[in-house]
């Protein structure tokens, strides 16, 4: 008797991907404090898997640090 053909199994991942952590820095106008904190934290070598963003409660445009 012949066995029915089996479909090939997809390759199994070798490791589970690490989830990305997101950090939001908020300040009053998003001019200096939160954009600066965002850059300092995002560039830190101990946090390569962290996504950083900045926002302001009453943002002004354009923001000198982020442009």
C-alpha positions as CSV (number, residue, x, y, z in Angstrom):
1,X,0.0,0.0,0.0
2,X,1.2,3.5,-0.8
3,X,1.2,6.2,1.8
4,X,-0.5,9.4,0.9
5,X,1.8,12.3,0.3
6,X,2.3,14.5,3.3
7,X,2.6,18.3,2.9
8,X,6.0,19.6,4.1
9,X,6.0,21.3,7.5
10,X,7.0,24.9,7.6
11,X,10.4,25.6,9.3
12,X,10.2,26.2,13.0
13,X,11.6,29.4,14.4
14,X,14.9,28.9,16.3
15,X,13.9,31.5,18.9
16,X,10.9,33.5,19.9
17,X,11.2,37.1,18.8
18,X,11.5,39.5,21.7
19,X,8.5,41.9,21.9
20,X,9.3,45.6,21.3
21,X,8.6,47.9,24.2
22,X,7.3,51.3,23.4
23,X,8.0,54.4,25.5
24,X,6.2,57.7,25.1
25,X,7.7,60.8,26.6
26,X,5.2,63.6,27.1
27,X,5.8,67.3,28.0
28,X,3.8,70.5,27.7
29,X,4.7,71.7,24.2
30,X,7.0,69.0,22.8
31,X,9.7,71.6,22.2
32,X,12.7,70.4,24.2
33,X,12.1,68.0,27.1
34,X,10.3,65.1,25.5
35,X,12.2,65.1,22.1
36,X,15.5,65.3,24.0
37,X,14.5,62.4,26.3
38,X,13.4,60.4,23.3
39,X,16.7,60.8,21.6
40,X,18.8,60.1,24.7
41,X,16.8,57.0,25.6
42,X,16.6,55.7,22.0
43,X,20.3,56.0,21.5
44,X,21.2,54.2,24.8
45,X,23.1,50.9,24.1
46,X,21.3,49.1,26.9
47,X,17.9,49.6,25.2
48,X,18.2,48.4,21.5
49,X,14.7,46.9,21.4
50,X,12.8,49.9,22.7
51,X,10.8,52.2,20.4
52,X,10.7,55.8,21.7
53,X,8.3,58.6,20.8
54,X,7.6,62.1,22.1
55,X,4.5,64.1,22.2
56,X,3.2,67.4,23.7
57,X,0.0,68.4,25.3
58,X,-0.1,71.6,23.3
59,X,2.5,71.0,20.5
60,X,4.0,74.0,18.7
61,X,5.1,73.6,15.1
62,X,7.8,73.3,14.0
63,X,9.7,71.9,17.0
64,X,13.4,72.9,16.7
65,X,14.8,69.8,18.3
66,X,12.7,67.3,16.2
67,X,13.1,69.1,12.8
